[in-house]
Each structure stands twice: as structure tokens, then as C-alpha cells.
Amino acid sequence: MLLTIFATAAIVIFLRFTIQERFSFGDTIVRFLMKTFHMHNREAVTITHLLFLNNIEAITLIVILIFLVILLKFSISWFTRYFDEVIAGMDKLVEESDDEITLSPELDFMENKLNQIKNNLEKQKKAALDAEQRKNELVVYLAHDIKTPLTSVIGYLSLLDEAPDMPPEQKAKYVGVTLEKAYRLEQLINEFFEITRFNLQTIVLNKEKINLLFMLQQMAEEFFPMLTPQGKQMSVNVPDGLTLWGDADKLARVFNNILKNAIAYSYENSVIDISAQQQDKDMIITFTNQGNPIPREKLETIFEKFFRLDTSRSTNTGGAGLGLAIAKEIVNAHGGNIFVQSNTEKTDFTVLLPQK
């Protein structure tokens, strides 16, 4: 743009000091007519005055317009080159290439932005592929693992059907094993539905006032059958009258997932502590258990989809690796945050919820 302005100003100055000098300009035209068309001097002077000198302002304007058109075309071609570079850079966003996008120095800001978008797209694509691969592996595992309890259920029911006069003690044993395998089969099927809900469900919140102490005490009682066989206990240390603002059903799911994780990975004969306090306008709820510390490198990925801290527990107690991921999604939907701290003494899961 500056080049166009300077060039236009230079042309105007040049025309004013050269073309508008009537005598030198007129003499040049007269000599040209006499030499080219073999005119007499009088005829050449007359034509020069009629066609050129009397219309010098119009001729000057036409010449200036011609130069402006030329400069405008040059400028447009210059800008078009920039647009072509930007379009070529945008095409590289979808290419399977690790090469960075390179533009002219004048387009550094656009080059940086396009490379940033390219890197973000590559990271998102890689994360999506990794999540899809983990999900597929998990589905294959669940489909394979369903066969084991299903086979057992069919086998024991067949024995019961074939031997109606079976001794009561033996029949009770077979019924107990069948029921246990049926529960395991139900758990695996629920995990299938959990995967589908997590991928397709949009979290819609129905917020209301919640009596936090009552909710956590009720949940602790529901976990009593899971705690007793391992000598574990659950302690709720929440001030009476503390009110939580949120979706009761979904927050209960958050707390349920955290507590199931704490039960699965805590030591036998240990106590799982639940505490809460209001700090300014935020409600802070902490779940503490004693167990093996979570490795530092896994603290950042423990809330990812299909993440499993201990794959060796998958057969009996392992889930789909969605519990903590779903908990984080629900807490984020409430405008809050969830994080974990772990050392050799204890592991703390902290839920922070704004009380606006």
C-alpha cells in the first residue's frame, strides 16, 4: 500500500514538471508530426495546439489513471499471491504430513496461527484414535470375558435341571455359584451400556439444594456389604446443615465412582474418610483412603477415558475405566474441578464445586 501511494505521488510530480511544460512538450510533438507525417511547421503547430496543448489537463488525468490501473493490478497480484499462500497453508492442515506450514515473512502471524491449529488438530486426532483403540480393546475384552460367567451359568443350571433330586447342600452350592456368575455377567453388560452412554450422552443438569451429610451417610451405608468382607470402614466427617447446590443424581454418581475406586485400592482393615467444608463460595469434598500410592506419571491420566490403574484387577474387580472419567465430566459440567494427590501414606480425591 505504501509503495502504491509513493509511486502515484511520484508520477503526479513527474507529469507536472515534464508534460505540463507546454513549450518543450509542444515542440517535441511538432517535430514528431513533421518528421513522421511530413507536415509543414504551421500544420504541425495547429494540430499540436488543438489535440494536445488545449487538452493537457485531460491528457494528464488519463496518464495518471493509466499508471494507477497498472499499479493497482500490480498490488492486486501481490495480495493474490498472499491469499494463494494462505490457501495452500490451509490445504496442508488436512494433509498427513509432519512438515510445518511456511509462508512469506509478511504473513508470520498467519503462519504461526496455522501451525498452531495444525498441531492442535494432530493432537486431537491422536487422542481420538488412542481413545477409539482403547475402547475397541476394552469391548473385545468384555465380549470375551462375558463367555466365562455365561458358560458357568449355563453349566450349573444344566446340572440342576438334569438332577432334580440333588441333595439340598449341593443344590444350594450350585445356586450360589450361579448367582455369583450372574451378578458378574450383569456387571459386564452394564459396562457395555456405560461405554455407550459416555460416548453419546449430553450431560443435562437439574440443580437443587442437597443435604450433603445425609447424601454421604446414605452412600456409606450402601457400601457396607462391600466393606465388611475386607474389614474396611467408611467415616463421614461432614458438618451438619452443610448444603450443596447441584444435580443430586449426577453428583451421587460422582461420589459413588470415587468411593468404588477407594474401596478397590485401599488396604484391608483400613478406614476411608469422607470430609467436606465450605471455603468462600466453593464446596470442597475430600475422599481419603490408605493404599498403595498412585505413580506420579499416572496422576495426570487417571481421569482419562478407559484408563485403568491396575489391569491385573480386570477379571474380578476391574471396570471399564470410565468411572473417574465420568466423574470429571459431571464435575466440570457443574463448573467445578476434581483432582487427586497420592503419597505413601494416603490418596486424596478432592471435588471442588462452586456454590453460586
C-alpha positions as CSV (number, residue, x, y, z in Angstrom):
1,M,0.0,0.0,0.0
2,L,2.8,2.4,0.8
3,L,4.5,1.5,-2.4
4,T,1.3,2.4,-4.4
5,I,1.0,5.7,-2.6
6,F,4.6,6.7,-3.2
7,A,4.6,5.6,-6.8
8,T,1.4,7.6,-7.5
9,A,2.8,10.7,-5.9
10,A,6.0,10.4,-7.9
11,I,4.0,10.0,-11.2
12,V,1.9,13.1,-10.5
13,I,5.0,15.2,-9.7
14,F,6.8,13.9,-12.8
15,L,3.8,14.8,-15.1
16,R,3.5,18.3,-13.6
17,F,7.1,19.1,-14.2
18,T,7.5,17.5,-17.6
19,I,4.3,17.0,-19.5
20,Q,2.8,20.4,-18.5
21,E,5.9,22.3,-19.7
22,R,4.0,23.4,-22.8
23,F,6.9,24.7,-24.8
24,S,9.2,21.8,-24.6
25,F,6.3,19.3,-24.8
26,G,4.7,21.2,-27.7
27,D,8.0,21.4,-29.6
28,T,8.5,17.7,-29.2
29,I,5.1,16.9,-30.6
30,V,5.6,19.4,-33.6
31,R,8.9,17.8,-34.5
32,F,7.3,14.3,-34.2
33,L,4.5,15.3,-36.6
34,M,6.7,17.0,-39.1
35,K,9.2,14.1,-39.2
36,T,6.7,11.2,-39.2
37,F,3.8,12.6,-41.3
38,H,5.9,15.1,-43.4
39,M,3.7,18.1,-42.3
40,H,4.6,21.7,-42.6
41,N,5.5,23.5,-39.5
42,R,2.3,25.6,-39.4
43,E,0.1,22.5,-39.7
44,A,2.0,20.6,-37.1
45,V,1.7,23.5,-34.6
46,T,-2.0,23.8,-35.2
47,I,-2.6,20.1,-34.7
48,T,-0.5,20.2,-31.6
49,H,-2.5,23.1,-30.1
50,L,-5.8,21.6,-31.0
51,L,-5.2,18.0,-29.9
52,F,-2.6,18.2,-27.1
53,L,-1.9,21.6,-25.6
54,N,-5.5,22.6,-25.3
55,N,-6.4,19.3,-23.7
56,I,-3.3,18.9,-21.5
57,E,-5.3,18.6,-18.3
58,A,-7.4,15.7,-19.7
59,I,-4.3,14.0,-21.1
60,T,-2.5,14.4,-17.7
61,L,-5.6,12.8,-16.0
62,I,-5.7,9.9,-18.4
63,V,-2.0,9.2,-18.0
64,I,-2.3,9.3,-14.2
65,L,-5.3,6.9,-14.4
66,I,-3.3,4.5,-16.6
67,F,-0.5,4.4,-14.1
68,L,-2.9,3.9,-11.3
69,V,-4.5,1.0,-13.0
70,I,-1.1,-0.5,-13.6
71,L,-0.1,-0.1,-10.0
72,L,-3.4,-1.4,-8.8
73,K,-3.1,-4.5,-10.9
74,F,0.4,-5.0,-9.5
75,S,-0.8,-4.6,-6.0
76,I,-3.7,-7.0,-6.5
77,S,-1.4,-9.6,-8.0
78,W,0.8,-9.1,-4.9
79,F,-2.1,-9.6,-2.5
80,T,-3.4,-12.5,-4.5
81,R,0.0,-14.2,-4.0
82,Y,-0.5,-13.9,-0.3
83,F,-4.0,-15.3,-0.5
84,D,-2.7,-18.2,-2.6
85,E,-0.1,-18.9,0.1
86,V,-2.7,-18.8,2.9
87,I,-5.0,-21.2,0.9
88,A,-2.0,-23.6,0.3
89,G,-1.3,-23.4,4.0
90,M,-4.9,-24.3,4.9
91,D,-4.7,-27.2,2.5
92,K,-1.7,-28.5,4.5
93,L,-3.9,-28.6,7.6
94,V,-5.7,-31.7,6.4
95,E,-2.6,-33.4,4.9
96,E,-0.9,-36.4,6.5
97,S,2.4,-34.6,6.9
98,D,4.7,-33.5,9.8
99,D,6.1,-30.6,7.8
100,E,5.3,-27.2,9.2
101,I,3.4,-24.6,7.2
102,T,5.7,-21.9,5.8
103,L,4.5,-18.5,4.5
104,S,6.1,-15.2,3.4
105,P,7.8,-13.2,6.2
106,E,4.9,-10.6,5.9
107,L,2.5,-13.4,7.0
108,D,4.3,-14.6,10.1
109,F,1.2,-14.1,12.3
110,M,-0.8,-16.2,9.9
111,E,1.9,-18.9,9.7
112,N,2.1,-19.2,13.5
113,K,-1.7,-19.4,13.8
114,L,-2.0,-22.1,11.1
115,N,0.8,-24.1,12.6
116,Q,-0.9,-23.9,16.0
117,I,-4.2,-25.1,14.5
118,K,-2.3,-27.9,12.7
119,N,-0.7,-29.1,15.9
120,N,-4.0,-28.9,17.8
121,L,-5.7,-30.9,15.1
122,E,-3.0,-33.5,15.2
123,K,-3.2,-33.8,19.0
124,Q,-7.0,-34.2,18.9
125,K,-6.8,-36.7,16.1
126,K,-4.2,-38.8,18.0
127,A,-6.2,-38.6,21.2
128,A,-9.3,-39.7,19.4
129,L,-7.5,-42.6,17.8
130,D,-6.0,-43.6,21.1
131,A,-9.4,-43.4,22.8
132,E,-11.0,-45.4,20.0
133,Q,-8.3,-48.1,20.2
134,R,-8.6,-48.4,23.9
135,K,-12.4,-48.6,23.6
136,N,-12.2,-51.3,20.9
137,E,-9.7,-53.3,23.0
138,L,-12.0,-52.9,26.0
139,V,-15.0,-54.1,24.1
140,V,-13.1,-57.1,22.8
141,Y,-12.1,-57.9,26.3
142,L,-15.6,-57.5,27.7
143,A,-17.1,-59.6,24.9
144,H,-14.5,-62.3,25.5
145,D,-14.9,-62.2,29.3
146,I,-18.7,-62.4,29.1
147,K,-18.3,-66.0,27.8
148,T,-16.8,-67.2,31.1
149,P,-19.7,-66.4,33.5
150,L,-22.3,-67.2,30.9
151,T,-20.8,-70.6,30.4
152,S,-20.7,-71.2,34.1
153,V,-24.4,-70.1,34.5
154,I,-25.5,-72.4,31.7
155,G,-23.4,-75.3,33.1
156,Y,-24.7,-75.1,36.7
157,L,-28.3,-74.6,35.5
158,S,-27.9,-77.7,33.3
159,L,-26.7,-79.7,36.3
160,L,-29.7,-78.5,38.4
161,D,-32.1,-79.3,35.6
162,E,-30.6,-82.8,35.0
163,A,-30.6,-83.8,38.7
164,P,-33.9,-82.7,40.3
165,D,-33.2,-85.0,43.3
166,M,-29.8,-83.4,44.0
167,P,-29.0,-83.1,47.8
168,P,-30.0,-79.7,49.2
169,E,-26.5,-78.8,50.3
170,Q,-25.1,-79.4,46.8
171,K,-28.1,-77.6,45.2
172,A,-27.5,-74.6,47.4
173,K,-23.9,-74.5,46.5
174,Y,-24.7,-74.6,42.7
175,V,-27.3,-72.0,43.1
176,G,-24.9,-69.7,45.0
177,V,-22.2,-70.1,42.3
178,T,-24.8,-69.5,39.5
179,L,-26.0,-66.3,41.2
180,E,-22.4,-65.1,41.7
181,K,-21.7,-65.6,38.0
182,A,-25.0,-64.0,37.0
183,Y,-24.0,-60.9,39.0
184,R,-20.6,-60.8,37.2
185,L,-22.4,-61.1,33.9
186,E,-24.7,-58.2,34.8
187,Q,-21.7,-56.1,35.7
188,L,-20.1,-56.7,32.3
189,I,-23.3,-55.9,30.5
190,N,-23.7,-52.7,32.5
191,E,-20.1,-51.7,31.4
192,F,-21.2,-52.1,27.8
193,F,-24.0,-49.6,28.4
194,E,-21.7,-47.4,30.4
195,I,-19.4,-47.0,27.3
196,T,-22.3,-46.2,25.1
197,R,-23.8,-43.6,27.5
198,F,-20.4,-42.0,28.0
199,N,-19.9,-41.5,24.2
200,L,-23.5,-40.4,23.3
201,Q,-24.9,-38.7,26.4
202,T,-25.0,-35.0,26.8
203,I,-24.9,-34.0,30.5
204,V,-28.0,-32.0,31.4
205,L,-28.1,-30.7,35.0
206,N,-31.2,-30.4,37.2
207,K,-29.8,-28.4,40.1
208,E,-31.3,-28.3,43.6
209,K,-30.3,-27.9,47.2
210,I,-28.7,-31.1,48.6
211,N,-28.2,-32.1,52.2
212,L,-24.6,-33.2,51.9
213,L,-24.3,-35.0,55.2
214,F,-27.5,-37.0,54.5
215,M,-26.3,-37.9,51.0
216,L,-22.9,-39.1,52.0
217,Q,-24.1,-41.1,55.0
218,Q,-26.7,-42.8,52.8
219,M,-24.0,-43.7,50.3
220,A,-21.7,-45.0,53.1
221,E,-24.5,-47.4,54.3
222,E,-25.0,-48.7,50.8
223,F,-21.3,-49.6,50.6
224,F,-21.4,-51.6,53.9
225,P,-21.7,-55.0,52.2
226,M,-18.6,-54.3,50.1
227,L,-16.6,-53.1,53.1
228,T,-17.3,-55.8,55.7
229,P,-15.6,-58.8,54.0
230,Q,-12.3,-56.9,53.9
231,G,-12.6,-55.3,57.3
232,K,-12.8,-51.8,55.9
233,Q,-14.8,-48.9,57.3
234,M,-16.1,-45.6,56.0
235,S,-16.1,-42.5,58.1
236,V,-18.2,-39.4,57.2
237,N,-17.0,-36.2,58.8
238,V,-19.3,-33.5,57.4
239,P,-20.8,-30.6,59.4
240,D,-24.5,-30.9,59.9
241,G,-26.6,-28.5,57.8
242,L,-24.0,-28.1,55.1
243,T,-25.9,-27.6,51.8
244,L,-24.7,-28.4,48.3
245,W,-26.1,-26.9,45.2
246,G,-26.1,-29.2,42.2
247,D,-27.7,-32.2,40.4
248,A,-28.3,-34.8,43.2
249,D,-28.4,-37.8,40.9
250,K,-25.3,-37.0,38.9
251,L,-23.2,-35.9,42.0
252,A,-24.2,-39.1,43.7
253,R,-22.7,-40.9,40.7
254,V,-19.5,-38.9,41.1
255,F,-19.2,-39.8,44.7
256,N,-20.1,-43.4,44.0
257,N,-17.4,-43.7,41.4
258,I,-14.8,-42.2,43.7
259,L,-15.8,-44.4,46.6
260,K,-15.8,-47.6,44.5
261,N,-12.2,-46.7,43.4
262,A,-11.2,-46.0,47.0
263,I,-12.6,-49.4,48.1
264,A,-10.9,-51.3,45.3
265,Y,-7.5,-49.9,46.0
266,S,-7.4,-49.4,49.8
267,Y,-5.7,-51.7,52.3
268,E,-7.7,-54.3,54.2
269,N,-8.8,-53.2,57.7
270,S,-8.4,-49.5,56.7
271,V,-10.7,-46.5,57.0
272,I,-12.0,-44.5,54.1
273,D,-12.5,-40.9,55.3
274,I,-15.1,-38.5,53.7
275,S,-14.9,-34.9,54.7
276,A,-16.3,-31.6,53.5
277,Q,-16.0,-27.9,54.1
278,Q,-17.2,-24.7,52.6
279,Q,-14.5,-22.3,51.6
280,D,-15.7,-18.8,50.4
281,K,-18.2,-19.7,47.7
282,D,-16.8,-23.2,47.0
283,M,-17.7,-26.5,48.5
284,I,-14.7,-28.8,49.0
285,I,-15.3,-32.6,49.4
286,T,-12.4,-34.9,50.1
287,F,-12.2,-38.7,49.9
288,T,-9.2,-40.2,51.6
289,N,-8.0,-43.8,51.7
290,Q,-4.9,-45.7,52.7
291,G,-3.4,-47.8,49.9
292,N,-0.6,-48.2,47.5
293,P,0.3,-44.7,46.1
294,I,-0.6,-43.9,42.6
295,P,2.5,-43.5,40.5
296,R,3.3,-39.9,39.7
297,E,3.2,-40.4,35.9
298,K,-0.3,-41.8,36.2
299,L,-1.8,-38.9,38.2
300,E,-2.3,-36.8,35.1
301,T,-4.0,-39.6,33.1
302,I,-6.2,-41.2,35.8
303,F,-9.2,-39.2,34.7
304,E,-8.9,-40.2,31.0
305,K,-11.5,-42.4,29.3
306,F,-10.8,-46.1,29.5
307,F,-7.8,-45.6,31.8
308,R,-7.2,-48.5,34.2
309,L,-4.7,-48.1,37.0
310,D,-4.2,-51.8,37.6
311,T,-5.1,-54.1,34.6
312,S,-4.4,-57.1,36.8
313,R,-7.7,-56.4,38.6
314,S,-9.8,-56.5,35.5
315,T,-11.1,-60.0,35.9
316,N,-12.8,-59.7,39.2
317,T,-13.0,-56.1,40.3
318,G,-12.0,-54.1,37.3
319,G,-14.4,-51.8,35.5
320,A,-14.5,-50.2,32.1
321,G,-12.1,-47.5,33.1
322,L,-14.9,-44.9,32.8
323,G,-15.8,-44.2,36.5
324,L,-13.3,-41.4,37.2
325,A,-13.6,-40.0,33.6
326,I,-17.4,-39.7,34.0
327,A,-16.9,-38.2,37.5
328,K,-14.7,-35.5,35.9
329,E,-17.2,-34.8,33.1
330,I,-20.0,-34.3,35.7
331,V,-17.9,-32.1,38.0
332,N,-16.8,-29.9,35.0
333,A,-20.4,-29.6,33.9
334,H,-21.1,-28.1,37.4
335,G,-18.3,-25.6,36.8
336,G,-16.1,-27.3,39.3
337,N,-12.9,-29.3,39.3
338,I,-11.6,-32.7,40.5
339,F,-8.0,-33.7,41.3
340,V,-6.0,-36.3,43.1
341,Q,-3.0,-36.4,45.3
342,S,-1.2,-39.5,46.4
343,N,1.8,-40.5,48.5
344,T,3.0,-43.4,50.6
345,E,0.6,-42.6,53.4
346,K,-2.7,-41.8,51.7
347,T,-4.5,-40.9,48.5
348,D,-6.9,-37.9,48.4
349,F,-9.6,-37.3,45.7
350,T,-10.8,-33.7,46.0
351,V,-14.0,-32.4,44.4
352,L,-14.4,-28.6,44.3
353,L,-17.9,-27.3,43.4
354,P,-18.9,-23.7,43.1
355,Q,-21.9,-22.7,45.2
356,K,-23.3,-19.8,43.1
